[in-house]
Amino acid sequence: MRREEEYWKERAEENARRVFRYSQRRAELVTRWFKRAEREMREKILAFYRRYAEQERITLQQAKAALNDPRAQRLTLEEAQRLAEQYPEDPVVQKLLQTDYLRRAISREELLIQQLNLLASELYGEYAQELHKSLSEVFEEGYYRTIYDQQQYIGFGQNFDTLNTNQIEAAVTTAWQGKNYSERLWGDHRVSLARYLNRIVTTGMIQGSSGAQMTAQLQKAMGTGAYEARRLIRTECCQVSSRAAVLGYRQCGTEQYQFLATLDYQTSEICRGLDGQVFEVSEAVPGKNMPPMHPFCRSTTVPHRPDREFDKGTTRAARNGKGETYRVPADMTYQQWYDQYVKPDPEELLAEKMVQNGGQDAKQWEQYTSLLGRDAPESLDKFQRIKYTDPVRWEFMQLDYRRRNRLRKNPDLKLPGAKQATAVDQKFTHYLFNPESAKGWSKGAAIISRLGYTKDNWEELRSEILRKAPLYPATPKQKDQYGQKYEQKIVVDGLLGTPANMIIGWNKDNDGLRMITAYIAKVDD
């Protein structure tokens, strides 16, 4: 016979994964709807610019001009009335009609704002219907599965109440932590997006933004809205799943439940602290002693019927930094697991840090990749390992980013003729890597030691210098009869894993741009 605690924890983990997969599919569907609405809004903005803008920009006077298209105004009013009837929870469209806003003469700018908001109303209406349906399904499925699991374990069935529509509706619409899903969706997220859309248009008109600039801001606003939607779906599905479990516990006479956190590094501090704690079913409150404890919560619960002798030797699942699953004693709490399996292991501590900072680091890696290109780490994992374990390489990567970013912000600092720059063989074979060169050999010896370039592979160094010439700002130096001198500071990764700050000297004359010196120097930014 399977041990009780192990049975319940395996069932709880599987049920939690089932709810997660379901909510993830629903979240992906709604995200696609946000993308579709964004495309429709983008078309409205671009059509507005095609009609009223001059050379891709529109003046405030043009935007504030009275609308001379009564048909467009009438159609917008009709659409607002339709949506107000279909989605009475939407405060934005309701306020629009209550203030009689569209019945007076309006400006071109005002019409655009309302058209965007009506598209948003349609989007949130579909989203609200889908979320209500999803929560109802999660609650109903979770209730019967909780009862089934308990009856499956004890080996016989018992009478239980079937759910009716009113019970499901009450569970789905009950507020927790002050609001229910509808109030969060319509009262918080929908209103927030309306403010974004209004601000995008009004600020864009005042600043004379182009259509491209305005649609870029729209993309950011809709991205935020889609993220909030995914968070709400995931969190609310967890919440109604917990309510279903509590109702199922009561039906089966279970008086206590145990809080079960996931044993990996994504688990929050609050869930880590609650792992293994036992609570009364009669006192269960989502957000207080029952999941979700926070947005995107992955914790769950299991029935608690203590029998230490019977449960001896049972296990629960844990995951290490590589994502590999292994078993630990079932009565081991998160803190005990952490102290025994994570804290003594530097690799696991690193993995924890990488997971916890994953979102922020991913954005930073994308920024570095967009600017550094092939010189950026090829994966987020490699980026994080450099950041957290290799302070020298991380310092040089940051230096590299700052320098290139300076050129991006100040294009006038580019090295003239950099793309056609040359570097003659003798600068390497007779100067840098020639032991008999009084001036060049000391520079070459430092390059050999730090970067691994020698007389046998100097062409690789030249290729790097010429490739990077257009990527960094340059400082003009003296000008003489031989031409205009420039100094350029670049970062060279080299062949030994020890990057260096190199100073490259250039001379620009009528024949073009050529390298005149190269050496390693201390970093002065």
C-alpha positions as CSV (number, residue, x, y, z in Angstrom):
1,M,0.0,0.0,0.0
2,R,1.3,3.5,-0.9
3,R,2.2,5.7,2.0
4,E,-0.5,8.3,2.7
5,E,1.7,11.4,2.8
6,E,3.5,10.5,-0.4
7,Y,0.2,9.7,-2.1
8,W,-1.3,13.1,-1.3
9,K,1.8,15.1,-2.2
10,E,2.1,13.4,-5.5
11,R,-1.6,14.0,-6.3
12,A,-1.3,17.6,-5.2
13,E,1.7,18.2,-7.3
14,E,0.0,16.7,-10.4
15,N,-3.2,18.7,-9.8
16,A,-1.2,21.9,-9.4
17,R,0.6,21.2,-12.7
18,R,-2.8,20.5,-14.3
19,V,-4.2,23.8,-13.2
20,F,-1.0,25.5,-14.3
21,R,-1.0,24.0,-17.8
22,Y,-4.7,24.9,-18.2
23,S,-4.2,28.5,-17.0
24,Q,-1.1,28.8,-19.2
25,R,-3.1,27.8,-22.3
26,R,-5.8,30.3,-21.5
27,A,-3.2,33.0,-20.8
28,E,-1.5,32.3,-24.2
29,L,-4.9,32.6,-25.9
30,V,-5.7,36.0,-24.3
31,T,-2.1,37.2,-25.2
32,R,-2.9,36.5,-28.8
33,W,-6.1,38.6,-28.5
34,F,-4.0,41.5,-27.1
35,K,-1.7,41.2,-30.1
36,R,-4.7,41.2,-32.5
37,A,-6.2,44.3,-30.8
38,E,-2.8,46.0,-30.9
39,R,-2.6,45.5,-34.7
40,E,-6.1,47.0,-35.1
41,M,-5.2,49.9,-32.9
42,R,-2.0,50.4,-34.9
43,E,-4.1,50.6,-38.1
44,K,-6.3,53.3,-36.5
45,I,-3.3,55.4,-35.6
46,L,-1.6,55.0,-39.0
47,A,-4.9,55.8,-40.8
48,F,-5.2,58.9,-38.7
49,Y,-1.7,60.0,-39.7
50,R,-2.3,59.2,-43.4
51,R,-5.3,61.5,-43.3
52,Y,-4.2,64.4,-41.2
53,A,-0.5,64.4,-40.9
54,E,2.1,66.1,-43.0
55,Q,5.4,64.2,-43.6
56,E,4.6,61.7,-40.9
57,R,4.0,64.3,-38.2
58,I,0.9,66.1,-37.0
59,T,0.6,69.5,-35.4
60,L,-1.4,70.1,-32.3
61,Q,-3.6,72.5,-34.3
62,Q,-4.4,69.8,-36.8
63,A,-5.2,67.3,-34.1
64,K,-7.4,69.7,-32.2
65,A,-9.3,70.7,-35.4
66,A,-13.1,69.9,-35.3
67,L,-14.0,66.6,-36.9
68,N,-15.7,67.2,-40.2
69,D,-16.8,63.5,-40.7
70,P,-20.2,63.1,-39.0
71,R,-20.4,59.5,-40.3
72,A,-17.3,58.5,-38.4
73,Q,-18.7,60.1,-35.3
74,R,-22.0,58.4,-35.7
75,L,-20.5,55.0,-36.2
76,T,-18.3,55.4,-33.2
77,L,-21.3,56.4,-31.1
78,E,-23.2,53.3,-32.3
79,E,-20.3,51.1,-31.5
80,A,-20.0,52.6,-28.0
81,Q,-23.7,51.9,-27.4
82,R,-23.4,48.3,-28.5
83,L,-20.4,47.7,-26.3
84,A,-22.1,49.4,-23.3
85,E,-25.0,47.0,-23.6
86,Q,-22.8,43.9,-24.2
87,Y,-20.3,44.7,-21.5
88,P,-22.0,46.8,-18.8
89,E,-19.0,46.2,-16.4
90,D,-16.8,48.4,-18.5
91,P,-16.5,51.7,-16.7
92,V,-14.7,53.4,-19.6
93,V,-17.4,53.0,-22.2
94,Q,-20.2,53.6,-19.6
95,K,-18.6,56.9,-18.7
96,L,-18.3,57.8,-22.3
97,L,-22.1,57.5,-22.8
98,Q,-23.1,58.9,-19.5
99,T,-21.2,62.2,-20.2
100,D,-22.8,62.4,-23.7
101,Y,-19.3,62.8,-24.9
102,L,-19.8,61.6,-28.5
103,R,-23.0,63.6,-29.1
104,R,-21.3,67.0,-29.4
105,A,-18.8,68.2,-31.9
106,I,-15.5,66.5,-31.2
107,S,-11.9,67.0,-32.4
108,R,-9.9,64.6,-34.6
109,E,-7.8,63.7,-31.5
110,E,-10.8,62.9,-29.4
111,L,-12.2,60.6,-32.1
112,L,-9.0,58.7,-32.3
113,I,-8.9,58.2,-28.5
114,Q,-12.4,56.9,-28.5
115,Q,-11.8,54.5,-31.4
116,L,-8.8,53.0,-29.6
117,N,-10.8,52.7,-26.4
118,L,-13.7,50.9,-28.1
119,L,-11.2,48.4,-29.5
120,A,-9.9,47.9,-25.9
121,S,-13.5,47.4,-24.7
122,E,-14.1,44.7,-27.2
123,L,-10.8,43.1,-26.2
124,Y,-11.5,43.2,-22.5
125,G,-15.1,41.9,-23.0
126,E,-13.8,38.8,-24.8
127,Y,-11.1,38.4,-22.1
128,A,-13.6,38.7,-19.2
129,Q,-15.9,36.1,-20.8
130,E,-13.0,33.7,-21.3
131,L,-11.7,34.2,-17.8
132,H,-15.1,33.6,-16.2
133,K,-15.5,30.4,-18.2
134,S,-12.0,29.2,-17.3
135,L,-12.5,29.9,-13.6
136,S,-15.8,28.0,-13.6
137,E,-14.2,25.0,-15.2
138,V,-11.2,25.1,-12.8
139,F,-13.5,25.2,-9.8
140,E,-15.8,22.5,-10.9
141,E,-13.0,20.1,-12.0
142,G,-11.0,20.9,-8.9
143,Y,-13.9,20.1,-6.6
144,Y,-14.7,16.7,-8.1
145,R,-11.0,15.8,-8.4
146,T,-10.4,16.5,-4.7
147,I,-13.3,14.2,-3.7
148,Y,-12.2,11.6,-6.2
149,D,-8.6,11.6,-4.9
150,Q,-9.8,11.1,-1.3
151,Q,-12.2,8.3,-2.2
152,Q,-9.5,6.7,-4.4
153,Y,-7.2,6.6,-1.5
154,I,-9.6,5.2,1.1
155,G,-10.8,2.6,-1.5
156,F,-14.6,3.2,-1.4
157,G,-17.0,5.9,-2.4
158,Q,-19.2,8.0,-0.2
159,N,-22.1,10.5,-0.8
160,F,-21.2,14.0,-1.6
161,D,-23.1,17.1,-2.9
162,T,-23.0,17.9,-6.6
163,L,-22.3,21.4,-7.6
164,N,-25.0,23.7,-8.9
165,T,-24.6,26.8,-11.1
166,N,-25.1,29.2,-8.1
167,Q,-22.3,27.6,-6.1
168,I,-19.9,27.8,-9.1
169,E,-20.8,31.4,-9.7
170,A,-20.4,32.3,-6.0
171,A,-17.0,30.7,-5.9
172,V,-15.8,32.4,-9.1
173,T,-17.1,35.9,-8.1
174,T,-16.2,35.9,-4.4
175,A,-13.7,38.6,-3.5
176,W,-10.4,37.8,-2.0
177,Q,-7.9,40.4,-0.7
178,G,-10.5,43.0,-1.3
179,K,-11.6,42.3,-4.9
180,N,-12.8,39.6,-7.2
181,Y,-11.5,38.9,-10.7
182,S,-14.0,41.1,-12.5
183,E,-13.2,44.1,-10.3
184,R,-9.5,43.7,-11.0
185,L,-10.1,43.2,-14.7
186,W,-12.5,46.0,-15.4
187,G,-11.7,48.4,-12.5
188,D,-8.0,48.2,-12.5
189,H,-6.5,46.8,-15.7
190,R,-9.1,48.1,-18.2
191,V,-9.0,51.6,-16.6
192,S,-5.2,51.6,-16.5
193,L,-5.1,50.8,-20.3
194,A,-7.6,53.6,-21.0
195,R,-5.3,56.0,-19.2
196,Y,-2.3,54.7,-21.3
197,L,-4.2,55.2,-24.5
198,N,-5.3,58.7,-23.7
199,R,-1.8,59.6,-22.6
200,I,-0.2,58.2,-25.8
201,V,-2.5,60.2,-28.0
202,T,-2.6,63.5,-26.1
203,T,1.1,63.6,-25.4
204,G,1.9,62.5,-28.9
205,M,-0.2,65.4,-30.3
206,I,1.5,67.9,-28.0
207,Q,5.0,66.7,-28.8
208,G,4.3,66.3,-32.5
209,S,5.2,62.6,-32.5
210,S,5.3,60.6,-35.6
211,G,3.1,57.6,-36.3
212,A,6.0,55.3,-35.7
213,Q,6.7,56.8,-32.3
214,M,3.1,56.6,-31.3
215,T,2.7,52.9,-32.4
216,A,5.9,52.1,-30.5
217,Q,4.3,53.5,-27.3
218,L,1.2,51.6,-28.1
219,Q,3.1,48.3,-28.3
220,K,4.6,48.9,-24.9
221,A,1.2,49.7,-23.3
222,M,-0.4,46.6,-24.9
223,G,2.5,44.5,-23.7
224,T,1.9,45.7,-20.2
225,G,-1.8,44.9,-20.5
226,A,-1.1,41.4,-21.8
227,Y,1.3,40.7,-18.9
228,E,-1.4,41.8,-16.4
229,A,-3.9,39.5,-18.1
230,R,-1.6,36.5,-17.9
231,R,-0.9,37.3,-14.2
232,L,-4.6,37.6,-13.4
233,I,-5.5,34.4,-15.2
234,R,-2.8,32.4,-13.5
235,T,-3.4,33.8,-10.1
236,E,-7.2,33.6,-10.2
237,C,-7.1,30.0,-11.5
238,C,-4.9,29.1,-8.5
239,Q,-7.4,30.9,-6.2
240,V,-10.5,29.1,-7.3
241,S,-8.6,25.8,-7.3
242,S,-7.9,26.4,-3.7
243,R,-11.5,27.2,-3.0
244,A,-12.5,24.0,-4.7
245,A,-10.1,21.9,-2.6
246,V,-11.5,23.4,0.6
247,L,-15.0,22.6,-0.4
248,G,-13.9,19.0,-1.3
249,Y,-12.1,18.6,2.0
250,R,-15.3,19.6,3.8
251,Q,-17.4,17.1,1.8
252,C,-15.0,14.3,2.8
253,G,-14.8,15.3,6.5
254,T,-11.1,16.4,6.2
255,E,-10.5,18.8,9.1
256,Q,-6.9,19.9,8.4
257,Y,-4.7,20.6,5.4
258,Q,-1.0,21.1,4.9
259,F,0.5,23.9,2.9
260,L,2.8,22.6,0.2
261,A,5.3,24.8,-1.6
262,T,7.3,23.7,-4.6
263,L,10.9,22.7,-3.7
264,D,12.8,24.8,-6.3
265,Y,14.3,28.3,-6.6
266,Q,11.3,30.1,-8.1
267,T,9.4,29.7,-4.8
268,S,8.8,33.0,-3.0
269,E,9.9,33.7,0.5
270,I,6.4,33.7,1.9
271,C,5.6,30.3,0.4
272,R,9.0,29.0,1.7
273,G,8.0,30.0,5.2
274,L,4.5,28.4,5.0
275,D,5.7,25.1,3.5
276,G,4.7,22.2,5.8
277,Q,2.5,24.2,8.1
278,V,-0.9,22.7,9.0
279,F,-4.1,24.7,9.1
280,E,-7.8,24.1,9.9
281,V,-10.0,23.7,6.9
282,S,-12.6,25.8,8.6
283,E,-10.1,28.7,8.8
284,A,-8.7,28.5,5.2
285,V,-8.4,31.9,3.5
286,P,-6.7,32.3,0.1
287,G,-3.9,34.8,0.4
288,K,-3.5,34.3,4.1
289,N,-2.9,30.6,4.8
290,M,-3.9,29.1,1.5
291,P,-2.7,29.6,-2.1
292,P,-2.3,31.9,-3.9
293,M,-0.1,33.9,-1.6
294,H,1.0,36.2,-4.4
295,P,0.7,36.6,-8.2
296,F,1.8,33.6,-10.2
297,C,1.8,31.5,-7.0
298,R,2.5,27.8,-7.6
299,S,1.9,26.4,-4.1
300,T,-0.9,24.0,-3.2
301,T,-2.4,22.0,-0.3
302,V,-2.9,18.4,0.8
303,P,-5.2,16.8,3.3
304,H,-3.5,16.3,6.7
305,R,-4.1,13.1,8.6
306,P,-1.0,12.6,10.7
307,D,0.3,9.1,11.3
308,R,4.0,9.4,11.7
309,E,4.6,5.7,12.1
310,F,2.6,4.9,8.9
311,D,4.2,7.7,6.9
312,K,7.8,6.9,7.8
313,G,10.1,6.6,4.8
314,T,7.7,8.5,2.3
315,T,9.1,11.1,0.0
316,R,8.2,14.3,-2.0
317,A,9.7,15.7,-5.2
318,A,12.3,18.5,-5.4
319,R,14.2,20.1,-8.3
320,N,17.8,21.2,-8.4
321,G,19.3,24.0,-10.4
322,K,19.5,21.9,-13.6
323,G,15.8,21.2,-13.4
324,E,16.4,17.6,-12.4
325,T,13.8,16.0,-10.1
326,Y,14.8,13.9,-7.1
327,R,13.1,12.7,-4.0
328,V,13.5,13.9,-0.4
329,P,11.7,12.9,2.8
330,A,8.0,13.8,2.7
331,D,8.1,15.6,6.0
332,M,11.0,17.8,5.0
333,T,10.0,21.5,4.9
334,Y,11.3,24.0,2.4
335,Q,13.8,25.4,4.9
336,Q,15.1,22.0,5.8
337,W,15.5,21.1,2.1
338,Y,17.3,24.4,1.5
339,D,19.7,24.1,4.4
340,Q,20.6,20.5,3.5
341,Y,20.6,20.5,-0.3
342,V,21.2,24.1,-1.4
343,K,23.1,26.2,1.1
344,P,26.2,24.0,1.2
345,D,26.4,23.8,-2.6
346,P,27.9,26.9,-4.4
347,E,26.4,25.7,-7.8
348,E,22.9,25.4,-6.3
349,L,23.2,28.8,-4.7
350,L,24.3,30.2,-8.1
351,A,21.3,28.5,-9.7
352,E,19.0,30.0,-7.1
353,K,20.3,33.5,-7.8
354,M,20.0,33.0,-11.6
355,V,16.4,31.9,-11.2
356,Q,15.4,34.7,-8.9
357,N,17.0,37.4,-11.1
358,G,16.0,35.7,-14.3
359,G,13.4,38.2,-15.4
360,Q,15.6,41.3,-14.8
361,D,18.7,39.6,-16.2
362,A,16.8,38.5,-19.4
363,K,15.9,42.1,-20.1
364,Q,19.5,43.2,-19.5
365,W,20.8,40.4,-21.7
366,E,18.4,41.5,-24.5
367,Q,19.7,45.1,-24.2
368,Y,23.3,43.9,-24.3
369,T,22.7,41.6,-27.2
370,S,20.9,44.3,-29.2
371,L,24.0,46.5,-28.9
372,L,27.0,44.1,-28.7
373,G,25.7,41.6,-31.2
374,R,28.1,38.7,-31.7
375,D,30.2,40.0,-28.8
376,A,27.4,39.4,-26.3
377,P,27.0,36.0,-24.6
378,E,25.0,33.7,-26.8
379,S,22.5,32.6,-24.1
380,L,21.0,34.0,-20.9
381,D,22.7,31.2,-19.0
382,K,26.1,32.3,-20.1
383,F,25.3,35.9,-19.5
384,Q,24.3,35.2,-15.9
385,R,27.3,33.0,-15.3
386,I,29.6,35.8,-16.4
387,K,27.6,38.3,-14.3
388,Y,27.7,36.3,-11.1
389,T,30.9,34.3,-11.3
390,D,33.4,36.2,-13.4
391,P,33.8,39.8,-12.1
392,V,36.6,40.6,-14.6
393,R,34.7,39.7,-17.7
394,W,31.5,41.3,-16.3
395,E,33.4,44.5,-15.7
396,F,34.6,44.5,-19.3
397,M,31.2,43.6,-20.7
398,Q,29.7,46.6,-18.9
399,L,32.6,48.8,-20.2
400,D,32.0,47.5,-23.7
401,Y,28.3,48.3,-23.5
402,R,28.9,51.8,-22.1
403,R,31.3,52.7,-24.9
404,R,29.2,51.4,-27.7
405,N,26.1,53.0,-26.2
406,R,27.9,56.3,-26.1
407,L,28.4,56.1,-29.9
408,R,24.8,55.1,-30.4
409,K,23.6,58.2,-28.6
410,N,26.3,60.4,-30.2
411,P,26.8,59.3,-33.8
412,D,29.0,62.3,-34.5
413,L,31.7,60.5,-32.4
414,K,32.2,57.8,-35.0
415,L,35.6,57.2,-36.5
416,P,35.7,58.7,-40.0
417,G,36.2,56.0,-42.7
418,A,36.1,53.2,-40.1
419,K,34.4,50.7,-42.5
420,Q,37.3,51.1,-45.0
421,A,40.1,51.2,-42.4
422,T,43.3,49.3,-43.0
423,A,46.2,47.9,-40.9
424,V,49.4,47.0,-42.7
425,D,51.1,43.7,-41.9
426,Q,54.3,45.4,-40.7
427,K,52.5,46.9,-37.8
428,F,52.1,43.4,-36.4
429,T,55.0,41.4,-37.8
430,H,57.7,44.1,-37.6
431,Y,56.4,46.2,-34.7
432,L,54.1,44.5,-32.2
433,F,55.3,40.9,-32.4
434,N,59.0,41.5,-33.2
435,P,61.3,41.1,-30.2
436,E,63.8,43.3,-31.9
437,S,61.4,46.3,-32.1
438,A,62.4,48.7,-29.3
439,K,59.0,50.5,-29.2
440,G,56.7,47.8,-30.3
441,W,57.8,44.6,-28.5
442,S,56.7,45.7,-25.0
443,K,53.2,46.4,-26.4
444,G,53.2,43.1,-28.2
445,A,54.4,41.1,-25.2
446,A,51.5,42.5,-23.1
447,I,49.1,41.4,-25.9
448,I,50.5,37.9,-25.9
449,S,50.2,37.6,-22.2
450,R,46.7,39.0,-21.8
451,L,45.0,38.1,-25.0
452,G,46.9,35.2,-26.5
453,Y,47.6,36.7,-29.9
454,T,51.2,36.0,-31.2
455,K,53.3,36.2,-34.3
456,D,51.6,33.1,-35.5
457,N,48.0,34.3,-35.3
458,W,48.3,38.1,-35.4
459,E,45.9,38.2,-38.4
460,E,43.1,37.3,-36.0
461,L,43.9,40.4,-33.9
462,R,44.0,42.6,-37.0
463,S,40.6,41.3,-38.0
464,E,39.2,42.1,-34.6
465,I,40.5,45.6,-34.6
466,L,39.2,46.3,-38.1
467,R,35.8,44.7,-37.3
468,K,35.4,46.8,-34.2
469,A,36.6,50.1,-35.7
470,P,33.1,51.3,-36.6
471,L,31.6,50.2,-33.3
472,Y,33.3,52.6,-30.8
473,P,33.6,56.4,-30.5
474,A,36.9,58.0,-31.5
475,T,38.6,61.1,-30.1
476,P,40.4,63.5,-32.5
477,K,44.1,64.2,-31.6
478,Q,46.7,66.3,-33.2
479,K,46.8,67.1,-36.9
480,D,50.0,67.3,-38.8
481,Q,51.5,67.0,-42.3
482,Y,50.7,63.3,-42.3
483,G,47.0,63.7,-41.5
484,Q,44.4,63.8,-38.7
485,K,45.2,61.5,-35.8
486,Y,42.4,59.7,-33.8
487,E,42.4,57.6,-30.6
488,Q,39.9,54.9,-30.1
489,K,39.3,52.7,-27.0
490,I,38.0,49.3,-27.7
491,V,37.4,46.0,-25.7
492,V,39.0,42.9,-27.1
493,D,38.0,39.6,-25.7
494,G,41.1,37.7,-26.9
495,L,41.7,34.0,-26.8
496,L,42.4,33.4,-23.2
497,G,39.2,34.4,-21.5
498,T,40.8,37.6,-20.2
499,P,39.4,40.7,-22.1
500,A,41.5,43.8,-22.3
501,N,41.1,47.5,-22.9
502,M,43.0,48.4,-26.1
503,I,44.0,51.8,-27.4
504,I,44.1,52.0,-31.1
505,G,45.8,54.9,-32.9
506,W,44.6,55.9,-36.4
507,N,45.7,58.3,-39.0
508,K,43.3,59.8,-41.6
509,D,44.6,61.3,-44.8
510,N,43.7,61.5,-48.5
511,D,44.5,57.8,-48.9
512,G,42.1,56.7,-46.2
513,L,42.2,55.6,-42.6
514,R,45.0,53.3,-41.3
515,M,46.1,52.0,-38.0
516,I,49.3,53.4,-36.6
517,T,49.5,51.8,-33.1
518,A,47.7,49.4,-30.8
519,Y,48.4,48.6,-27.1
520,I,46.8,47.5,-23.9
521,A,46.1,50.2,-21.3
522,K,44.5,50.6,-17.9
523,V,40.7,51.3,-18.0
524,D,39.8,54.9,-17.6
525,D,36.4,54.4,-19.2
